[in-house]
Amino acid sequence: RGKIVKQISNDYTVKVDGKLYICKARGKFRNQGITPLVGDEVIIQDNYILEVLPRKNELNRPSICNIDEAIIITSLKNPDFSTNLLDKLIVVTEFNGIKPIIIFTKADLLTKEEFKNLYKYINYYKSIGYDIYFNDEIEKIKKIFKDKVCVFTGQTGAGKSTLLNKLDSSLNLKTDEISMALGRGKHTTRHTELLEICGGMVADTPGFSALDFTDMSPSDIRDNFIEFNLYRDKCKFRNCMHSSEIDCEIIKKVEDGTIIKSRYENYLKFIGR
């Protein structure tokens, strides 16, 4: 029994008791509609994967499973801060039973005025219960990984590989400069791999800037805006979608500033209202 720690094409690297084995998946998985993923606990024999054990969770993009924490790398500038993308990533990871941890990067590129304007967002995410770090808090960030399997995710060019290299210089992951013409990073990571780091494991995955809500209904999206759940019992209708219903407590909380407007506006976009 071991864990898939790397996949390149049809080759799966499985770690068993500290040793690595390059394995192929049995053809039966294709017939069963099962695709082994990085993070899977598997049974192997003679360099073949015989069995994929039950998963506690999985993500489609990046394709990985059995994750404890999602480290959401969020650039504040170059590329610019996007509440829309951050909220998408938070909602999808919450839905999949994964703890989101937010790390903000590139604060050093901001003017004092720009930082002041963005800090109200940073402070809001902290106030509703999310763990927040800046990428220069290296010693604090190292403690996140102890005995955990984590995935790094976030916008392309936000500095995922750069931060991993700071946490462990022996990784020597390939990084690339931001494409100024496109305003986004070049894809620098080509496959999904679990790397041992700071007493745990982390996946360095291909960067992406788009995400959809596959397998999530509008009510799933609603239920994973965690601060909504604090007030929804006060809504007039039990299954209130917080869009245009009368006596909606969420709308009231947005109007009085308790719930930040950007979160609510993103929520309406996500559910198509």
MILOTI-266484 format. One record per residue (C-alpha): x, y, z; residue in one letter; residue number from 1. Coordinates in pm, 1 decimal, always signed. Layout:
// MILOTI-266484
<atom x="X" y="Y" z="Z" type="A" seq="NUM"/>
...
// end
This chain:
// MILOTI-266484
<atom x="+0.0" y="+0.0" z="+0.0" type="R" seq="1"/>
<atom x="+130.0" y="+339.9" z="-95.4" type="G" seq="2"/>
<atom x="+44.2" y="+689.7" z="-219.9" type="K" seq="3"/>
<atom x="+59.5" y="+822.1" z="-576.1" type="I" seq="4"/>
<atom x="+298.0" y="+1117.6" z="-555.4" type="V" seq="5"/>
<atom x="+348.2" y="+1193.6" z="-924.5" type="K" seq="6"/>
<atom x="+182.4" y="+1134.9" z="-1260.6" type="Q" seq="7"/>
<atom x="+331.4" y="+1191.0" z="-1603.4" type="I" seq="8"/>
<atom x="+113.6" y="+1057.9" z="-1884.8" type="S" seq="9"/>
<atom x="+35.6" y="+692.3" z="-1796.1" type="N" seq="10"/>
<atom x="+322.4" y="+655.2" z="-1549.8" type="D" seq="11"/>
<atom x="+233.7" y="+680.0" z="-1181.9" type="Y" seq="12"/>
<atom x="+504.8" y="+719.1" z="-917.7" type="T" seq="13"/>
<atom x="+390.9" y="+543.3" z="-600.4" type="V" seq="14"/>
<atom x="+565.7" y="+591.5" z="-266.5" type="K" seq="15"/>
<atom x="+567.2" y="+287.8" z="-38.2" type="V" seq="16"/>
<atom x="+761.6" y="+299.9" z="+291.5" type="D" seq="17"/>
<atom x="+996.6" y="+565.0" z="+158.3" type="G" seq="18"/>
<atom x="+1064.7" y="+385.4" z="-173.1" type="K" seq="19"/>
<atom x="+939.5" y="+500.2" z="-514.0" type="L" seq="20"/>
<atom x="+790.2" y="+267.8" z="-776.6" type="Y" seq="21"/>
<atom x="+692.4" y="+363.2" z="-1133.4" type="I" seq="22"/>
<atom x="+360.6" y="+189.2" z="-1198.4" type="C" seq="23"/>
<atom x="+96.7" y="+147.8" z="-1466.8" type="K" seq="24"/>
<atom x="-275.3" y="+134.6" z="-1395.7" type="A" seq="25"/>
<atom x="-463.0" y="-186.9" z="-1473.6" type="R" seq="26"/>
<atom x="-701.0" y="-166.0" z="-1769.1" type="G" seq="27"/>
<atom x="-995.0" y="-250.3" z="-1543.3" type="K" seq="28"/>
<atom x="-995.7" y="+105.2" z="-1406.1" type="F" seq="29"/>
<atom x="-1088.4" y="+243.2" z="-1747.2" type="R" seq="30"/>
<atom x="-1383.1" y="+3.3" z="-1762.8" type="N" seq="31"/>
<atom x="-1487.6" y="+108.9" z="-1411.3" type="Q" seq="32"/>
<atom x="-1460.8" y="+478.2" z="-1497.8" type="G" seq="33"/>
<atom x="-1183.9" y="+528.7" z="-1242.0" type="I" seq="34"/>
<atom x="-880.0" y="+745.8" z="-1310.9" type="T" seq="35"/>
<atom x="-602.1" y="+715.7" z="-1050.1" type="P" seq="36"/>
<atom x="-500.0" y="+1059.7" z="-922.2" type="L" seq="37"/>
<atom x="-203.0" y="+1206.9" z="-742.8" type="V" seq="38"/>
<atom x="-286.9" y="+1173.2" z="-372.8" type="G" seq="39"/>
<atom x="-462.2" y="+838.8" z="-410.7" type="D" seq="40"/>
<atom x="-389.0" y="+559.9" z="-163.1" type="E" seq="41"/>
<atom x="-335.6" y="+249.9" z="-376.7" type="V" seq="42"/>
<atom x="-242.5" y="-117.7" z="-363.6" type="I" seq="43"/>
<atom x="+39.9" y="-210.1" z="-602.7" type="I" seq="44"/>
<atom x="+208.1" y="-532.2" z="-712.6" type="Q" seq="45"/>
<atom x="+475.6" y="-593.1" z="-978.5" type="D" seq="46"/>
<atom x="+464.6" y="-223.3" z="-1080.5" type="N" seq="47"/>
<atom x="+91.6" y="-228.4" z="-1143.8" type="Y" seq="48"/>
<atom x="-179.0" y="-44.1" z="-953.1" type="I" seq="49"/>
<atom x="-426.2" y="-314.1" z="-849.7" type="L" seq="50"/>
<atom x="-665.7" y="-112.3" z="-637.1" type="E" seq="51"/>
<atom x="-750.9" y="+252.6" z="-572.0" type="V" seq="52"/>
<atom x="-874.9" y="+298.6" z="-214.3" type="L" seq="53"/>
<atom x="-1170.0" y="+528.5" z="-129.0" type="P" seq="54"/>
<atom x="-1100.9" y="+903.0" z="-141.8" type="R" seq="55"/>
<atom x="-1205.2" y="+1160.1" z="+117.2" type="K" seq="56"/>
<atom x="-1217.3" y="+1435.2" z="-146.9" type="N" seq="57"/>
<atom x="-1089.0" y="+1533.0" z="-489.0" type="E" seq="58"/>
<atom x="-1040.8" y="+1836.1" z="-710.3" type="L" seq="59"/>
<atom x="-1080.8" y="+1837.5" z="-1087.3" type="N" seq="60"/>
<atom x="-855.2" y="+2135.0" z="-1155.8" type="R" seq="61"/>
<atom x="-592.7" y="+2061.8" z="-1043.5" type="P" seq="62"/>
<atom x="-660.2" y="+1686.7" z="-1063.5" type="S" seq="63"/>
<atom x="-564.9" y="+1567.7" z="-716.0" type="I" seq="64"/>
<atom x="-730.9" y="+1397.7" z="-419.6" type="C" seq="65"/>
<atom x="-714.3" y="+1331.9" z="-44.4" type="N" seq="66"/>
<atom x="-616.4" y="+1691.6" z="+27.7" type="I" seq="67"/>
<atom x="-618.7" y="+1839.3" z="+379.3" type="D" seq="68"/>
<atom x="-557.6" y="+2204.5" z="+292.7" type="E" seq="69"/>
<atom x="-573.7" y="+2424.9" z="-15.2" type="A" seq="70"/>
<atom x="-309.4" y="+2697.6" z="-7.9" type="I" seq="71"/>
<atom x="-464.8" y="+2971.6" z="-221.4" type="I" seq="72"/>
<atom x="-186.5" y="+3194.1" z="-355.4" type="I" seq="73"/>
<atom x="-339.0" y="+3533.7" z="-429.8" type="T" seq="74"/>
<atom x="-146.5" y="+3811.8" z="-601.9" type="S" seq="75"/>
<atom x="-217.8" y="+4168.9" z="-501.3" type="L" seq="76"/>
<atom x="-54.0" y="+4314.0" z="-813.4" type="K" seq="77"/>
<atom x="+83.4" y="+4179.3" z="-1145.3" type="N" seq="78"/>
<atom x="-156.9" y="+4001.9" z="-1182.0" type="P" seq="79"/>
<atom x="-401.5" y="+4229.0" z="-1002.9" type="D" seq="80"/>
<atom x="-604.4" y="+4113.7" z="-703.9" type="F" seq="81"/>
<atom x="-925.2" y="+3937.0" z="-806.9" type="S" seq="82"/>
<atom x="-1197.0" y="+3885.4" z="-546.4" type="T" seq="83"/>
<atom x="-1389.7" y="+3687.5" z="-807.7" type="N" seq="84"/>
<atom x="-1118.8" y="+3424.9" z="-849.7" type="L" seq="85"/>
<atom x="-1038.5" y="+3411.9" z="-479.1" type="L" seq="86"/>
<atom x="-1403.7" y="+3355.8" z="-388.4" type="D" seq="87"/>
<atom x="-1437.4" y="+3084.6" z="-653.7" type="K" seq="88"/>
<atom x="-1137.4" y="+2899.3" z="-515.6" type="L" seq="89"/>
<atom x="-1260.5" y="+2932.7" z="-157.4" type="I" seq="90"/>
<atom x="-1612.3" y="+2812.1" z="-238.1" type="V" seq="91"/>
<atom x="-1492.9" y="+2512.5" z="-442.3" type="V" seq="92"/>
<atom x="-1242.8" y="+2401.9" z="-177.2" type="T" seq="93"/>
<atom x="-1500.8" y="+2445.2" z="+101.8" type="E" seq="94"/>
<atom x="-1748.4" y="+2236.9" z="-100.3" type="F" seq="95"/>
<atom x="-1490.1" y="+1959.7" z="-132.2" type="N" seq="96"/>
<atom x="-1420.5" y="+1947.4" z="+242.0" type="G" seq="97"/>
<atom x="-1075.9" y="+2105.3" z="+210.8" type="I" seq="98"/>
<atom x="-955.6" y="+2381.5" z="+442.7" type="K" seq="99"/>
<atom x="-869.7" y="+2700.0" z="+248.6" type="P" seq="100"/>
<atom x="-562.6" y="+2896.0" z="+359.6" type="I" seq="101"/>
<atom x="-497.9" y="+3227.4" z="+183.1" type="I" seq="102"/>
<atom x="-146.9" y="+3358.6" z="+116.9" type="I" seq="103"/>
<atom x="-121.1" y="+3705.1" z="-36.3" type="F" seq="104"/>
<atom x="+178.0" y="+3778.7" z="-258.2" type="T" seq="105"/>
<atom x="+341.6" y="+4086.6" z="-412.3" type="K" seq="106"/>
<atom x="+232.1" y="+4334.1" z="-144.7" type="A" seq="107"/>
<atom x="+573.0" y="+4497.4" z="-195.9" type="D" seq="108"/>
<atom x="+460.1" y="+4614.0" z="-541.4" type="L" seq="109"/>
<atom x="+172.7" y="+4818.9" z="-396.2" type="L" seq="110"/>
<atom x="+182.1" y="+5186.9" z="-306.8" type="T" seq="111"/>
<atom x="+72.6" y="+5273.7" z="+47.4" type="K" seq="112"/>
<atom x="-260.5" y="+5394.4" z="-88.8" type="E" seq="113"/>
<atom x="-314.3" y="+5076.1" z="-290.7" type="E" seq="114"/>
<atom x="-235.0" y="+4859.3" z="+11.5" type="F" seq="115"/>
<atom x="-474.6" y="+5060.8" z="+227.4" type="K" seq="116"/>
<atom x="-752.6" y="+5009.9" z="-29.6" type="N" seq="117"/>
<atom x="-693.2" y="+4634.6" z="-47.6" type="L" seq="118"/>
<atom x="-649.9" y="+4576.5" z="+323.0" type="Y" seq="119"/>
<atom x="-1025.0" y="+4603.2" z="+385.7" type="K" seq="120"/>
<atom x="-1064.9" y="+4285.2" z="+178.5" type="Y" seq="121"/>
<atom x="-776.0" y="+4108.4" z="+349.8" type="I" seq="122"/>
<atom x="-914.0" y="+4201.0" z="+691.5" type="N" seq="123"/>
<atom x="-1262.6" y="+4082.0" z="+595.0" type="Y" seq="124"/>
<atom x="-1147.5" y="+3732.2" z="+497.2" type="Y" seq="125"/>
<atom x="-960.2" y="+3713.3" z="+826.9" type="K" seq="126"/>
<atom x="-1267.8" y="+3831.7" z="+1019.6" type="S" seq="127"/>
<atom x="-1490.2" y="+3552.0" z="+883.2" type="I" seq="128"/>
<atom x="-1244.7" y="+3286.2" z="+993.5" type="G" seq="129"/>
<atom x="-992.7" y="+3221.7" z="+717.1" type="Y" seq="130"/>
<atom x="-621.9" y="+3177.3" z="+793.2" type="D" seq="131"/>
<atom x="-436.5" y="+3462.6" z="+621.1" type="I" seq="132"/>
<atom x="-62.7" y="+3500.1" z="+555.7" type="Y" seq="133"/>
<atom x="+166.4" y="+3720.4" z="+348.5" type="F" seq="134"/>
<atom x="+434.8" y="+3542.9" z="+147.1" type="N" seq="135"/>
<atom x="+717.9" y="+3696.0" z="+350.2" type="D" seq="136"/>
<atom x="+596.2" y="+3521.8" z="+669.2" type="E" seq="137"/>
<atom x="+806.2" y="+3217.4" z="+582.7" type="I" seq="138"/>
<atom x="+847.0" y="+3067.0" z="+930.7" type="E" seq="139"/>
<atom x="+473.0" y="+3090.9" z="+999.4" type="K" seq="140"/>
<atom x="+388.6" y="+2939.7" z="+662.1" type="I" seq="141"/>
<atom x="+624.2" y="+2643.4" z="+718.7" type="K" seq="142"/>
<atom x="+410.0" y="+2532.1" z="+1013.5" type="K" seq="143"/>
<atom x="+104.9" y="+2493.9" z="+786.5" type="I" seq="144"/>
<atom x="+240.9" y="+2176.9" z="+625.5" type="F" seq="145"/>
<atom x="+317.7" y="+1959.4" z="+928.4" type="K" seq="146"/>
<atom x="+155.3" y="+1615.6" z="+873.2" type="D" seq="147"/>
<atom x="-72.1" y="+1758.6" z="+603.4" type="K" seq="148"/>
<atom x="-122.0" y="+1702.7" z="+231.0" type="V" seq="149"/>
<atom x="-171.0" y="+2043.2" z="+71.3" type="C" seq="150"/>
<atom x="-236.1" y="+2176.1" z="-274.9" type="V" seq="151"/>
<atom x="-105.6" y="+2509.9" z="-399.4" type="F" seq="152"/>
<atom x="-352.8" y="+2684.8" z="-623.5" type="T" seq="153"/>
<atom x="-436.8" y="+3034.2" z="-744.5" type="G" seq="154"/>
<atom x="-399.8" y="+3260.3" z="-1045.4" type="Q" seq="155"/>
<atom x="-126.3" y="+3199.3" z="-1296.4" type="T" seq="156"/>
<atom x="+174.1" y="+3415.3" z="-1214.1" type="G" seq="157"/>
<atom x="+76.3" y="+3467.5" z="-849.7" type="A" seq="158"/>
<atom x="+406.7" y="+3322.5" z="-729.4" type="G" seq="159"/>
<atom x="+333.1" y="+2961.7" z="-631.2" type="K" seq="160"/>
<atom x="+663.8" y="+2814.1" z="-745.3" type="S" seq="161"/>
<atom x="+857.3" y="+3114.8" z="-613.4" type="T" seq="162"/>
<atom x="+708.7" y="+3068.7" z="-265.7" type="L" seq="163"/>
<atom x="+779.3" y="+2694.8" z="-267.8" type="L" seq="164"/>
<atom x="+1141.8" y="+2766.2" z="-352.6" type="N" seq="165"/>
<atom x="+1161.0" y="+3007.1" z="-56.8" type="K" seq="166"/>
<atom x="+1017.1" y="+2742.6" z="+173.9" type="L" seq="167"/>
<atom x="+1264.1" y="+2480.6" z="+52.5" type="D" seq="168"/>
<atom x="+1541.1" y="+2594.1" z="-182.7" type="S" seq="169"/>
<atom x="+1632.7" y="+2233.3" z="-264.5" type="S" seq="170"/>
<atom x="+1310.2" y="+2204.9" z="-468.7" type="L" seq="171"/>
<atom x="+1455.6" y="+2439.1" z="-734.0" type="N" seq="172"/>
<atom x="+1124.2" y="+2461.2" z="-916.3" type="L" seq="173"/>
<atom x="+1118.4" y="+2639.6" z="-1248.7" type="K" seq="174"/>
<atom x="+983.8" y="+2994.9" z="-1230.0" type="T" seq="175"/>
<atom x="+924.5" y="+3250.9" z="-1497.7" type="D" seq="176"/>
<atom x="+871.6" y="+3623.2" z="-1512.9" type="E" seq="177"/>
<atom x="+527.8" y="+3773.0" z="-1556.8" type="I" seq="178"/>
<atom x="+435.5" y="+3840.0" z="-1916.3" type="S" seq="179"/>
<atom x="+383.3" y="+4215.3" z="-1903.4" type="M" seq="180"/>
<atom x="+199.9" y="+4212.9" z="-2234.6" type="A" seq="181"/>
<atom x="-58.4" y="+3961.5" z="-2113.8" type="L" seq="182"/>
<atom x="-64.4" y="+4070.9" z="-1750.3" type="G" seq="183"/>
<atom x="-45.7" y="+3709.0" z="-1638.8" type="R" seq="184"/>
<atom x="+219.0" y="+3446.4" z="-1581.0" type="G" seq="185"/>
<atom x="+347.4" y="+3183.4" z="-1816.2" type="K" seq="186"/>
<atom x="+260.1" y="+2824.7" z="-1730.6" type="H" seq="187"/>
<atom x="+575.1" y="+2701.8" z="-1559.3" type="T" seq="188"/>
<atom x="+456.8" y="+2376.2" z="-1395.9" type="T" seq="189"/>
<atom x="+392.5" y="+2089.6" z="-1637.0" type="R" seq="190"/>
<atom x="+265.3" y="+1803.0" z="-1423.5" type="H" seq="191"/>
<atom x="+113.1" y="+1734.9" z="-1083.1" type="T" seq="192"/>
<atom x="+350.8" y="+1606.4" z="-817.8" type="E" seq="193"/>
<atom x="+345.7" y="+1574.6" z="-438.1" type="L" seq="194"/>
<atom x="+663.0" y="+1718.9" z="-289.3" type="L" seq="195"/>
<atom x="+788.0" y="+1656.8" z="+62.4" type="E" seq="196"/>
<atom x="+815.1" y="+1987.0" z="+242.8" type="I" seq="197"/>
<atom x="+824.0" y="+2113.1" z="+602.0" type="C" seq="198"/>
<atom x="+707.6" y="+1783.9" z="+753.6" type="G" seq="199"/>
<atom x="+421.2" y="+1734.1" z="+509.1" type="G" seq="200"/>
<atom x="+348.8" y="+1714.9" z="+137.8" type="M" seq="201"/>
<atom x="+243.3" y="+1979.2" z="-111.0" type="V" seq="202"/>
<atom x="+134.1" y="+1954.3" z="-472.3" type="A" seq="203"/>
<atom x="+288.8" y="+2190.3" z="-723.8" type="D" seq="204"/>
<atom x="+33.2" y="+2199.8" z="-1003.0" type="T" seq="205"/>
<atom x="-13.3" y="+2376.1" z="-1337.0" type="P" seq="206"/>
<atom x="-124.9" y="+2732.9" z="-1275.9" type="G" seq="207"/>
<atom x="-469.3" y="+2836.9" z="-1392.5" type="F" seq="208"/>
<atom x="-687.2" y="+3144.6" z="-1390.8" type="S" seq="209"/>
<atom x="-1029.7" y="+2994.9" z="-1464.7" type="A" seq="210"/>
<atom x="-1247.5" y="+2767.1" z="-1256.1" type="L" seq="211"/>
<atom x="-1602.9" y="+2645.0" z="-1284.5" type="D" seq="212"/>
<atom x="-1851.2" y="+2500.2" z="-1040.5" type="F" seq="213"/>
<atom x="-1880.0" y="+2149.5" z="-1185.6" type="T" seq="214"/>
<atom x="-2108.9" y="+1930.0" z="-974.0" type="D" seq="215"/>
<atom x="-2220.9" y="+2229.0" z="-765.6" type="M" seq="216"/>
<atom x="-2580.7" y="+2351.5" z="-760.4" type="S" seq="217"/>
<atom x="-2671.3" y="+2714.4" z="-681.3" type="P" seq="218"/>
<atom x="-2765.6" y="+2605.5" z="-327.5" type="S" seq="219"/>
<atom x="-2423.7" y="+2435.7" z="-290.2" type="D" seq="220"/>
<atom x="-2258.6" y="+2764.2" z="-385.2" type="I" seq="221"/>
<atom x="-2480.4" y="+2951.9" z="-138.1" type="R" seq="222"/>
<atom x="-2404.1" y="+2712.1" z="+146.9" type="D" seq="223"/>
<atom x="-2027.4" y="+2748.3" z="+99.6" type="N" seq="224"/>
<atom x="-2026.7" y="+3125.2" z="+146.0" type="F" seq="225"/>
<atom x="-1963.0" y="+3055.3" z="+512.2" type="I" seq="226"/>
<atom x="-2065.8" y="+3394.0" z="+654.7" type="E" seq="227"/>
<atom x="-2412.0" y="+3361.9" z="+494.8" type="F" seq="228"/>
<atom x="-2478.8" y="+3064.9" z="+720.5" type="N" seq="229"/>
<atom x="-2451.1" y="+3286.9" z="+1029.5" type="L" seq="230"/>
<atom x="-2762.5" y="+3482.2" z="+933.2" type="Y" seq="231"/>
<atom x="-2971.9" y="+3266.1" z="+700.0" type="R" seq="232"/>
<atom x="-3203.1" y="+3142.7" z="+978.7" type="D" seq="233"/>
<atom x="-3335.3" y="+3499.0" z="+1005.1" type="K" seq="234"/>
<atom x="-3443.4" y="+3506.3" z="+639.1" type="C" seq="235"/>
<atom x="-3821.0" y="+3498.0" z="+585.5" type="K" seq="236"/>
<atom x="-3798.2" y="+3196.5" z="+354.4" type="F" seq="237"/>
<atom x="-3625.9" y="+2879.2" z="+473.8" type="R" seq="238"/>
<atom x="-3462.0" y="+2809.1" z="+137.3" type="N" seq="239"/>
<atom x="-3384.7" y="+3173.5" z="+60.1" type="C" seq="240"/>
<atom x="-3130.1" y="+3219.3" z="-220.6" type="M" seq="241"/>
<atom x="-3044.1" y="+3571.6" z="-100.4" type="H" seq="242"/>
<atom x="-3094.3" y="+3731.4" z="-441.4" type="S" seq="243"/>
<atom x="-3423.6" y="+3922.4" z="-452.3" type="S" seq="244"/>
<atom x="-3642.0" y="+3770.5" z="-181.0" type="E" seq="245"/>
<atom x="-3821.0" y="+3997.5" z="+63.3" type="I" seq="246"/>
<atom x="-3695.8" y="+4012.8" z="+423.0" type="D" seq="247"/>
<atom x="-3364.5" y="+3848.9" z="+328.0" type="C" seq="248"/>
<atom x="-3123.5" y="+3884.8" z="+618.9" type="E" seq="249"/>
<atom x="-2817.7" y="+3843.9" z="+391.2" type="I" seq="250"/>
<atom x="-2921.9" y="+4139.8" z="+176.0" type="I" seq="251"/>
<atom x="-2968.3" y="+4344.3" z="+494.9" type="K" seq="252"/>
<atom x="-2619.0" y="+4246.6" z="+614.1" type="K" seq="253"/>
<atom x="-2472.5" y="+4355.8" z="+280.1" type="V" seq="254"/>
<atom x="-2654.6" y="+4687.4" z="+300.9" type="E" seq="255"/>
<atom x="-2528.4" y="+4757.8" z="+654.7" type="D" seq="256"/>
<atom x="-2171.9" y="+4655.4" z="+565.4" type="G" seq="257"/>
<atom x="-2153.2" y="+4340.8" z="+780.4" type="T" seq="258"/>
<atom x="-2102.7" y="+4130.8" z="+465.4" type="I" seq="259"/>
<atom x="-1859.5" y="+4291.2" z="+220.7" type="I" seq="260"/>
<atom x="-2021.9" y="+4391.1" z="-108.3" type="K" seq="261"/>
<atom x="-1766.8" y="+4216.5" z="-333.6" type="S" seq="262"/>
<atom x="-1843.6" y="+3876.3" z="-177.8" type="R" seq="263"/>
<atom x="-2216.5" y="+3922.2" z="-233.2" type="Y" seq="264"/>
<atom x="-2174.3" y="+4046.7" z="-591.2" type="E" seq="265"/>
<atom x="-1950.1" y="+3748.0" z="-670.2" type="N" seq="266"/>
<atom x="-2208.7" y="+3515.4" z="-516.7" type="Y" seq="267"/>
<atom x="-2480.5" y="+3653.3" z="-746.2" type="L" seq="268"/>
<atom x="-2254.4" y="+3602.9" z="-1049.7" type="K" seq="269"/>
<atom x="-2174.3" y="+3246.9" z="-944.6" type="F" seq="270"/>
<atom x="-2541.5" y="+3148.9" z="-918.7" type="I" seq="271"/>
<atom x="-2628.4" y="+3332.7" z="-1240.9" type="G" seq="272"/>
<atom x="-2842.6" y="+3607.9" z="-1090.0" type="R" seq="273"/>
// end
